[in-house]
Amino acid sequence: MTAHPSHPLSRALDRATGARPIPGNALRHLPDSATALDVMIELIEGAEQSVHFENFIVRDDDTGKRFATAWAERARAGVRVRILYDSLGSRGTASGFWRDLRRAGVDVRAFRPVWTSGIIEALTRDHRKVMVVDGREALTGGLCIGDEWAGDAARHRPAWRDTMIVVTGPAVAALDGAFARMWSRAGSPLPEDEIASDAPECGPSALRVVEGVPGLSRIYRAVQLLAASVVERLWITDAYLVAPPPLFAALVDAARSGVDVRFLLPGTTDIPIVRFMSRGGYRELLHAGARIFEYRGPMLHAKTLLADHGWARIGSSNLNVSSLLGNYELDVVVEGGDLVDAMAAQFLHDMGGSREIVLQARRRLPPRLIDAPAHPPPPLPQRRTRRELKAAAAVALVQAAGGAWRMLAGAGALLFAVMGTLLIALPTITSAVLAVAAFGTSLGLAGYALARRRRRRESDAR
């Protein structure tokens, strides 16, 4: 089902995301990372006017060199090729890689070099992934440029599991506009004649292009609205799930109210501490009735969400604080069309390659997390009626506050317990570390204040 523009949830999403649905688009689902990379290369090689490319990670490995060859060839042919990469995400890429691209005529920009940006600016990164070719086709999702996403069959290294979509239609102009705004944050703006104009409608899907900007919490609020409004299902795939307390409470309350809440998360991760933190919330989610699956294949890097049978979200935002509050992100929220069904089928396919995590009761200790037994699970309890689900959803946001305070209290207790233990066990070392951190923060803030004052004086002088 597709929500009518006058639907209360649709109006609420308009306000929360700062974006209205753009109808008439054709969407192609790319759940295989290696295939998505091939599609991107094919589009670059066929570019005739412009290539606008933005990504958090561009490596100088075999996959990165493959892209560099395609970019350089198009630039030499007179195509305007613009590359925007994040300097922190791509910190391991050699400077010679970018220098060779510039020599070939590619316009390359680094977003906020770590050592020359202010301390506050350096903490906000460009985590977006988008490519627009000739203003007619665009790709966005969670995929970066590196051998992890390409895989290597000869070395028995499977590709990371990620999701991208190809967009054709009027929404391409919105995606190109999003690129243009980030491009101008890293230097001079794009020429007006290079930004895509509206294309004719060519498909059944309406989508919102949601630009995550630090402090505005657009996708954060959108996910909270969807979690509070769903009546049937909420299926989430996420690479680094450490949801802020209010959002975590909304997810718990959705499961507690009878919604079919499922999480598909990595079983193997490139950041072990994040997996440890994610697992810290498993028990409360499982107690509430949610189901959690850990992917048994390679790293699961996709960031998607399905809400009931009419809404889907795909993009760069993970459900954690840095993505939802601190970084520049780019997501699309899709209403209706075949993409929702394709993503649901992919979710079920990924579940088949995952292990379900359940709770095992213990006599005197809290229940522990174990893999679900191989035999079929017992039948689910009787599900609530639609009217009961709607009534529960109406109070979900009110209930969220209680869960938020519980999460904050638990996190605070753990933090202070760890600090107290370290101060008792290793007082000298711990005190020295805290002192260095305090002085470092002081110097960083002082440098930031002086830089702001200098810029203000320069501005006044003009």
KOLBASE-788736 format. One line per field, with one value per residue (C-alpha): residue number from 1; residue in three letters; x, y, z. Coordinates in steps of 0.25 Angstrom, whole numbers, plus 5000, padded with zeros to 4 digits. Layout:
! KOLBASE-788736
num = c(NUM_...)
residuo = c(ala_...)
X = c(X_...)
Y = c(Y_...)
Z = c(Z_...)
This chain:
! KOLBASE-788736
num = c(1_2_3_4_5_6_7_8_9_10_11_12_13_14_15_16_17_18_19_20_21_22_23_24_25_26_27_28_29_30_31_32_33_34_35_36_37_38_39_40_41_42_43_44_45_46_47_48_49_50_51_52_53_54_55_56_57_58_59_60_61_62_63_64_65_66_67_68_69_70_71_72_73_74_75_76_77_78_79_80_81_82_83_84_85_86_87_88_89_90_91_92_93_94_95_96_97_98_99_100_101_102_103_104_105_106_107_108_109_110_111_112_113_114_115_116_117_118_119_120_121_122_123_124_125_126_127_128_129_130_131_132_133_134_135_136_137_138_139_140_141_142_143_144_145_146_147_148_149_150_151_152_153_154_155_156_157_158_159_160_161_162_163_164_165_166_167_168_169_170_171_172_173_174_175_176_177_178_179_180_181_182_183_184_185_186_187_188_189_190_191_192_193_194_195_196_197_198_199_200_201_202_203_204_205_206_207_208_209_210_211_212_213_214_215_216_217_218_219_220_221_222_223_224_225_226_227_228_229_230_231_232_233_234_235_236_237_238_239_240_241_242_243_244_245_246_247_248_249_250_251_252_253_254_255_256_257_258_259_260_261_262_263_264_265_266_267_268_269_270_271_272_273_274_275_276_277_278_279_280_281_282_283_284_285_286_287_288_289_290_291_292_293_294_295_296_297_298_299_300_301_302_303_304_305_306_307_308_309_310_311_312_313_314_315_316_317_318_319_320_321_322_323_324_325_326_327_328_329_330_331_332_333_334_335_336_337_338_339_340_341_342_343_344_345_346_347_348_349_350_351_352_353_354_355_356_357_358_359_360_361_362_363_364_365_366_367_368_369_370_371_372_373_374_375_376_377_378_379_380_381_382_383_384_385_386_387_388_389_390_391_392_393_394_395_396_397_398_399_400_401_402_403_404_405_406_407_408_409_410_411_412_413_414_415_416_417_418_419_420_421_422_423_424_425_426_427_428_429_430_431_432_433_434_435_436_437_438_439_440_441_442_443_444_445_446_447_448_449_450_451_452_453_454_455_456_457_458_459_460_461_462)
residuo = c(met_thr_ala_his_pro_ser_his_pro_leu_ser_arg_ala_leu_asp_arg_ala_thr_gly_ala_arg_pro_ile_pro_gly_asn_ala_leu_arg_his_leu_pro_asp_ser_ala_thr_ala_leu_asp_val_met_ile_glu_leu_ile_glu_gly_ala_glu_gln_ser_val_his_phe_glu_asn_phe_ile_val_arg_asp_asp_asp_thr_gly_lys_arg_phe_ala_thr_ala_trp_ala_glu_arg_ala_arg_ala_gly_val_arg_val_arg_ile_leu_tyr_asp_ser_leu_gly_ser_arg_gly_thr_ala_ser_gly_phe_trp_arg_asp_leu_arg_arg_ala_gly_val_asp_val_arg_ala_phe_arg_pro_val_trp_thr_ser_gly_ile_ile_glu_ala_leu_thr_arg_asp_his_arg_lys_val_met_val_val_asp_gly_arg_glu_ala_leu_thr_gly_gly_leu_cys_ile_gly_asp_glu_trp_ala_gly_asp_ala_ala_arg_his_arg_pro_ala_trp_arg_asp_thr_met_ile_val_val_thr_gly_pro_ala_val_ala_ala_leu_asp_gly_ala_phe_ala_arg_met_trp_ser_arg_ala_gly_ser_pro_leu_pro_glu_asp_glu_ile_ala_ser_asp_ala_pro_glu_cys_gly_pro_ser_ala_leu_arg_val_val_glu_gly_val_pro_gly_leu_ser_arg_ile_tyr_arg_ala_val_gln_leu_leu_ala_ala_ser_val_val_glu_arg_leu_trp_ile_thr_asp_ala_tyr_leu_val_ala_pro_pro_pro_leu_phe_ala_ala_leu_val_asp_ala_ala_arg_ser_gly_val_asp_val_arg_phe_leu_leu_pro_gly_thr_thr_asp_ile_pro_ile_val_arg_phe_met_ser_arg_gly_gly_tyr_arg_glu_leu_leu_his_ala_gly_ala_arg_ile_phe_glu_tyr_arg_gly_pro_met_leu_his_ala_lys_thr_leu_leu_ala_asp_his_gly_trp_ala_arg_ile_gly_ser_ser_asn_leu_asn_val_ser_ser_leu_leu_gly_asn_tyr_glu_leu_asp_val_val_val_glu_gly_gly_asp_leu_val_asp_ala_met_ala_ala_gln_phe_leu_his_asp_met_gly_gly_ser_arg_glu_ile_val_leu_gln_ala_arg_arg_arg_leu_pro_pro_arg_leu_ile_asp_ala_pro_ala_his_pro_pro_pro_pro_leu_pro_gln_arg_arg_thr_arg_arg_glu_leu_lys_ala_ala_ala_ala_val_ala_leu_val_gln_ala_ala_gly_gly_ala_trp_arg_met_leu_ala_gly_ala_gly_ala_leu_leu_phe_ala_val_met_gly_thr_leu_leu_ile_ala_leu_pro_thr_ile_thr_ser_ala_val_leu_ala_val_ala_ala_phe_gly_thr_ser_leu_gly_leu_ala_gly_tyr_ala_leu_ala_arg_arg_arg_arg_arg_arg_glu_ser_asp_ala_arg)
X = c(5000_5004_5000_4992_4999_4988_4991_4995_5008_5012_5010_5018_5029_5029_5032_5042_5050_5049_5046_5033_5031_5035_5026_5028_5042_5047_5055_5065_5069_5084_5086_5099_5111_5120_5108_5106_5120_5119_5107_5114_5126_5117_5110_5123_5128_5115_5115_5115_5113_5116_5119_5116_5122_5122_5126_5131_5142_5150_5162_5174_5173_5169_5155_5158_5168_5157_5149_5160_5163_5148_5148_5161_5157_5144_5151_5161_5149_5143_5133_5132_5136_5135_5139_5136_5142_5143_5157_5155_5148_5158_5170_5178_5177_5191_5192_5197_5184_5177_5189_5188_5173_5175_5186_5176_5166_5157_5152_5155_5151_5154_5143_5148_5163_5165_5177_5173_5158_5153_5151_5136_5136_5146_5136_5125_5128_5122_5117_5108_5109_5103_5106_5099_5102_5098_5087_5079_5082_5086_5091_5090_5091_5102_5113_5127_5139_5148_5152_5143_5131_5136_5141_5152_5147_5162_5165_5152_5148_5133_5128_5122_5107_5101_5090_5089_5078_5078_5068_5063_5052_5049_5056_5070_5070_5068_5079_5088_5084_5088_5102_5103_5100_5111_5121_5119_5122_5136_5139_5133_5119_5116_5112_5097_5097_5103_5092_5081_5068_5054_5053_5039_5032_5036_5032_5022_5030_5030_5042_5047_5062_5066_5079_5084_5091_5097_5088_5075_5072_5064_5065_5065_5051_5046_5050_5044_5031_5031_5034_5022_5012_5014_5003_5008_5024_5037_5048_5062_5076_5087_5102_5105_5093_5094_5081_5080_5071_5058_5059_5063_5050_5042_5047_5044_5030_5027_5031_5023_5011_5010_5017_5026_5039_5052_5066_5076_5090_5105_5110_5124_5128_5140_5137_5136_5133_5121_5116_5118_5110_5099_5098_5096_5082_5078_5071_5062_5058_5056_5048_5039_5036_5046_5054_5068_5076_5092_5096_5106_5112_5123_5121_5106_5108_5094_5085_5070_5057_5043_5031_5018_5016_5017_5029_5044_5057_5070_5083_5096_5090_5093_5084_5094_5097_5108_5100_5087_5092_5106_5109_5105_5096_5087_5075_5063_5049_5041_5026_5020_5024_5032_5044_5037_5034_5048_5054_5045_5049_5063_5061_5055_5066_5077_5069_5071_5086_5086_5085_5074_5078_5069_5069_5072_5067_5077_5073_5081_5087_5080_5077_5088_5088_5089_5086_5072_5070_5070_5056_5044_5041_5027_5015_5015_5004_4991_4994_4986_4975_4978_4970_4978_4991_4987_4983_4997_5004_4997_5003_5017_5024_5018_5024_5037_5041_5042_5050_5060_5062_5065_5075_5082_5082_5088_5099_5103_5104_5113_5122_5124_5126_5137_5144_5143_5150_5161_5164_5165_5173_5182_5181_5194_5191_5177_5179_5190_5180_5169_5179_5184_5170_5166_5177_5176_5161_5165_5175_5166_5154_5164_5169_5155_5151_5163_5160_5146_5150_5160_5150_5140_5150_5154_5139_5137_5149_5143)
Y = c(5000_5014_5025_5037_5050_5054_5042_5047_5038_5044_5058_5055_5050_5062_5070_5061_5058_5072_5065_5062_5050_5050_5041_5035_5028_5014_5007_4995_4987_4983_4974_4968_4977_4972_4974_4988_4991_4986_4994_5007_5004_5002_5015_5023_5017_5021_5035_5046_5059_5058_5048_5053_5043_5044_5034_5032_5022_5021_5011_5010_4995_4987_4992_5007_5006_5000_5012_5022_5016_5018_5033_5037_5031_5039_5052_5051_5049_5063_5058_5066_5056_5061_5052_5056_5047_5048_5050_5042_5030_5030_5033_5020_5024_5029_5044_5039_5032_5046_5053_5044_5046_5061_5060_5053_5064_5059_5069_5063_5069_5064_5067_5073_5069_5064_5072_5086_5086_5091_5081_5081_5081_5069_5061_5062_5054_5052_5037_5038_5029_5034_5035_5042_5041_5051_5055_5043_5032_5031_5021_5022_5012_5007_5002_5008_5006_4995_4981_4977_4980_4973_4960_4951_4937_4933_4936_4931_4944_4947_4961_4968_4968_4982_4989_5000_5004_5010_5022_5027_5038_5052_5048_5048_5063_5063_5053_5062_5074_5067_5065_5079_5084_5075_5079_5094_5091_5086_5097_5106_5102_5094_5101_5103_5096_5084_5081_5071_5077_5069_5057_5052_5041_5027_5018_5015_5018_5031_5034_5044_5048_5051_5059_5056_5069_5069_5074_5073_5058_5056_5041_5039_5045_5038_5024_5028_5032_5019_5011_5017_5016_5002_4992_4979_4978_4986_4979_4985_4982_4990_4989_4996_4996_5004_5012_5025_5022_5029_5021_5008_5010_5012_4999_4992_4997_4993_4979_4979_4984_4972_4977_4967_4974_4967_4971_4965_4969_4965_4952_4956_4970_4980_4987_4977_4988_4992_4977_4976_4989_4984_4971_4979_4982_4969_4964_4975_4974_4959_4960_4970_4960_4964_4954_4956_4949_4950_4948_4936_4941_4952_4966_4971_4985_4989_4999_4997_4997_4992_4997_4990_4987_5001_5007_5005_5012_5010_5019_5022_5024_5013_5014_5019_5033_5037_5034_5040_5052_5055_5052_5056_5045_5042_5033_5030_5027_5019_5019_5007_5000_4987_4991_4989_4974_4972_4977_4968_4956_4959_4961_4947_4941_4947_4942_4928_4930_4935_4929_4934_4938_4934_4935_4923_4924_4921_4919_4930_4938_4946_4939_4937_4939_4926_4921_4916_4901_4894_4889_4898_4908_4907_4914_4929_4934_4939_4953_4965_4971_4983_4991_4987_4989_5003_5007_5002_5009_5022_5022_5017_5030_5033_5020_5023_5032_5021_5013_5024_5027_5012_5012_5024_5019_5006_5012_5023_5012_5003_5015_5020_5006_5004_5017_5014_5001_5007_5018_5007_4997_5006_5020_5026_5022_5025_5039_5042_5037_5046_5058_5056_5055_5068_5076_5071_5075_5089_5091_5087_5096_5107_5106_5105_5118_5125_5120_5125_5138_5140_5136_5146_5157_5154_5154_5168_5173_5169)
Z = c(5000_4997_5007_5001_5002_5012_5021_5035_5034_5021_5026_5038_5030_5021_5034_5040_5028_5022_5009_5001_4993_4978_4970_4956_4958_4954_4964_4963_4975_4976_4988_4983_4985_4974_4964_4969_4967_4952_4950_4955_4946_4934_4936_4938_4925_4918_4923_4913_4921_4936_4947_4961_4971_4987_4996_5011_5007_4994_4995_4986_4985_4972_4973_4975_4963_4955_4958_4956_4942_4938_4944_4937_4924_4924_4929_4917_4908_4912_4923_4935_4946_4961_4972_4987_4998_5013_5018_5030_5024_5012_5021_5017_5002_4997_4992_4979_4976_4976_4970_4958_4956_4956_4946_4937_4938_4950_4960_4973_4987_5001_5011_5024_5025_5039_5043_5037_5041_5054_5066_5064_5049_5049_5057_5046_5034_5020_5022_5009_4997_4984_4969_4958_4943_4933_4942_4937_4946_4961_4971_4986_4998_5007_4998_4998_4988_4993_4991_5003_4995_4982_4988_4983_4978_4976_4990_4995_5001_4999_4996_5008_5007_5004_4997_4987_4978_4964_4962_4949_4948_4955_4968_4961_4961_4976_4978_4969_4977_4990_4983_4979_4993_4999_4988_4991_5006_5001_4992_4981_4976_4963_4951_4949_4936_4942_4952_4948_4944_4946_4938_4933_4941_4937_4948_4960_4972_4980_4989_4998_4998_5012_5014_5028_5034_5047_5058_5050_5053_5040_5038_5053_5054_5042_5048_5061_5054_5046_5059_5066_5054_5049_5052_5045_5043_5045_5039_5041_5035_5041_5041_5054_5062_5075_5075_5084_5096_5091_5078_5085_5094_5082_5076_5089_5090_5076_5079_5092_5085_5076_5063_5056_5059_5054_5053_5043_5049_5046_5052_5047_5048_5045_5058_5069_5080_5073_5072_5087_5089_5080_5088_5101_5096_5091_5104_5105_5091_5092_5105_5097_5086_5076_5068_5065_5054_5052_5038_5036_5023_5022_5028_5027_5023_5018_5025_5021_5028_5024_5031_5029_5014_5008_5013_5012_5015_5009_5010_5018_5032_5042_5054_5064_5070_5060_5048_5053_5060_5056_5041_5027_5022_5010_5011_5002_5008_4998_4997_4990_4977_4974_4982_4996_4992_4986_4999_5007_4999_5001_5016_5017_5008_5018_5029_5023_5024_5038_5052_5061_5075_5087_5102_5111_5125_5137_5151_5158_5147_5136_5124_5114_5099_5090_5076_5074_5074_5060_5062_5058_5068_5076_5070_5072_5082_5076_5069_5073_5064_5055_5064_5076_5069_5065_5079_5084_5073_5077_5091_5087_5087_5101_5106_5099_5110_5121_5112_5109_5124_5127_5116_5121_5135_5131_5122_5133_5143_5134_5131_5145_5149_5139_5143_5158_5155_5147_5157_5168_5161_5153_5159_5153_5139_5139_5145_5135_5123_5129_5130_5116_5111_5118_5114_5099_5100_5106_5095_5084_5089_5090_5076_5071_5078_5073_5059_5060_5065_5053_5043_5049_5049_5034_5031_5038_5030_5017)
